[in-house]
């Protein structure tokens, strides 16, 4: 299934993924699979409240991926 969304990472996330790719490939694969799931079904996630209102989360133990959908630019 092809997604219409592009994924954009913050600098903090990019740095974390780069560091993880050198130390633990298995965990990196878990995260990348989760990101692909989010791209294909971005609304199949929990909508957050409070300070993070407007953002969503997808849980993939031991990680929680927090993201926001930008409909105008088709970015996650």
Beta strands, then each sheet from edge to edge (+ up, - down):
strand 1: 46-47
strand 2: 56-60
strand 3: 63-67
sheet 1: 1+ 2- 3+
end
